[in-house]
Amino acid sequence: METFTNTIQSPMQQPDQADHELKGNWNKHFFKNDNPIILELGCGKGEYSVSLAKFFPDKNFVGVDIKGARMWKGAKMAIEQGVNNVGFLRTSIEIIHKFFAPGEVQEIWLTFPDPQMKSTRKRLTATNFMEIYRNILAPDGIINLKTDSSFQYHYTLEMVKENELEIIANTDNLYQSDILNDVLSIQTFYEKQWRERGIDIKYLAFKLSHDKPLRESDVEIEKDPYRSFGRSARE
Ligand SMILES: C[S@@+](CC[C@H](N)C(=O)[O-])C[C@H]1O[C@@H](n2cnc3c(N)ncnc32)[C@H](O)[C@@H]1O
């Protein structure tokens, strides 16, 4: 991946890690235009990032993941297909503020994140992650969650309600819903696997306001029964 011009690698997470030179400069030095920047966090093989970039040539996309072997596929696909408005960043989401400046990002996609049913703090839609996203997202920037997990969907919906965040779109069965469109029909590796097993896909989009501290909801969420075995083996 080191030879790819569309990929930045910074896999080691150091507590005192300096800000990356691209922080605040993605458009000037990487994309070389002034278009809005949208992130896919936990992009895996990068299918969503590359497809979104093709749908929206006037926007810039960055797929972020810690796993280089997966990301390699998306980065290679983008180069082969000449998709220049997408880049890839290999790092931990926990330190994303070392790579993007306040307000540099307009929108975030979370595609099929592991629901982390045992650990709230590791869950990519927990309030501690929302605080991380607030560091880089424009005020009222948008978070999109696409998931198979009923647990993750309901947990996130409760977090949104608890904090009175504005919901833009919401369905617990995307493919039977009238909000389905070409963009929401893009399917990642994980989405295909879950759909083959007959699991309904959920989608929630909301604005992440910056105006007050976020609170965790104390509503108990029912766990996904189908994830109790072997999920980690697939990771
Ligand atoms: C279940 S996979 C989904 C991948 C892809 N979005 C898809 O739908 O096929 C979750 C991905 O998130 C990445 N991930 C999870 N936590 C992360 C973190 N804290 N920092 C960076 N990547 C993370 C994993 O490496 C993995 O590729």
The ligand as a Tripos MOL2 file, in Angstrom:
@<TRIPOS>MOLECULE
LIG
   27    29     1     0     0
SMALL
NO_CHARGES

@<TRIPOS>ATOM
      1 C1        -17.5860   -5.2880   10.7750 C.3       1 LIG1
      2 S1        -16.3320   -4.4830    9.8700 S.3       1 LIG1
      3 C2        -17.2630   -3.5750    8.6520 C.3       1 LIG1
      4 C3        -16.4130   -3.1780    7.4600 C.3       1 LIG1
      5 C4        -17.1550   -2.4650    6.3380 C.3       1 LIG1
      6 N1        -17.6850   -1.1950    6.7820 N.3       1 LIG1
      7 C5        -18.2330   -3.3280    5.7700 C.2       1 LIG1
      8 O1        -19.4270   -3.0080    5.9640 O.co2     1 LIG1
      9 O2        -17.9200   -4.3110    5.1030 O.co2     1 LIG1
     10 C6        -15.7900   -3.2170   10.9770 C.3       1 LIG1
     11 C7        -14.5290   -2.5230   10.5310 C.3       1 LIG1
     12 O3        -14.2510   -1.4590   11.4260 O.3       1 LIG1
     13 C8        -12.8620   -1.4290   11.6940 C.3       1 LIG1
     14 N2        -12.7010   -0.8100   13.0220 N.ar      1 LIG1
     15 C9        -13.3810   -1.1390   14.1440 C.ar      1 LIG1
     16 N3        -12.9920   -0.3610   15.1640 N.ar      1 LIG1
     17 C10       -12.0550    0.4910   14.6590 C.ar      1 LIG1
     18 C11       -11.2840    1.5400   15.2320 C.ar      1 LIG1
     19 N4        -11.4410    1.8670   16.5170 N.pl3     1 LIG1
     20 N5        -10.4260    2.2050   14.4390 N.ar      1 LIG1
     21 C12       -10.2960    1.8680   13.1270 C.ar      1 LIG1
     22 N6        -11.0030    0.8830   12.5310 N.ar      1 LIG1
     23 C13       -11.8710    0.2120   13.2910 C.ar      1 LIG1
     24 C14       -12.4200   -2.8680   11.6360 C.3       1 LIG1
     25 O4        -11.0430   -2.9900   11.3600 O.3       1 LIG1
     26 C15       -13.2970   -3.4330   10.5240 C.3       1 LIG1
     27 O5        -12.6760   -3.3710    9.2550 O.3       1 LIG1
@<TRIPOS>BOND
     1     1     2 1
     2     2     3 1
     3     2    10 1
     4     3     4 1
     5     4     5 1
     6     5     6 1
     7     5     7 1
     8     7     8 2
     9     7     9 1
    10    10    11 1
    11    11    12 1
    12    11    26 1
    13    12    13 1
    14    13    14 1
    15    13    24 1
    16    14    15 ar
    17    14    23 ar
    18    15    16 ar
    19    16    17 ar
    20    17    18 ar
    21    17    23 ar
    22    18    19 1
    23    18    20 ar
    24    20    21 ar
    25    21    22 ar
    26    22    23 ar
    27    24    25 1
    28    24    26 1
    29    26    27 1
@<TRIPOS>SUBSTRUCTURE
     1 LIG1         1 GROUP 0 **** ****
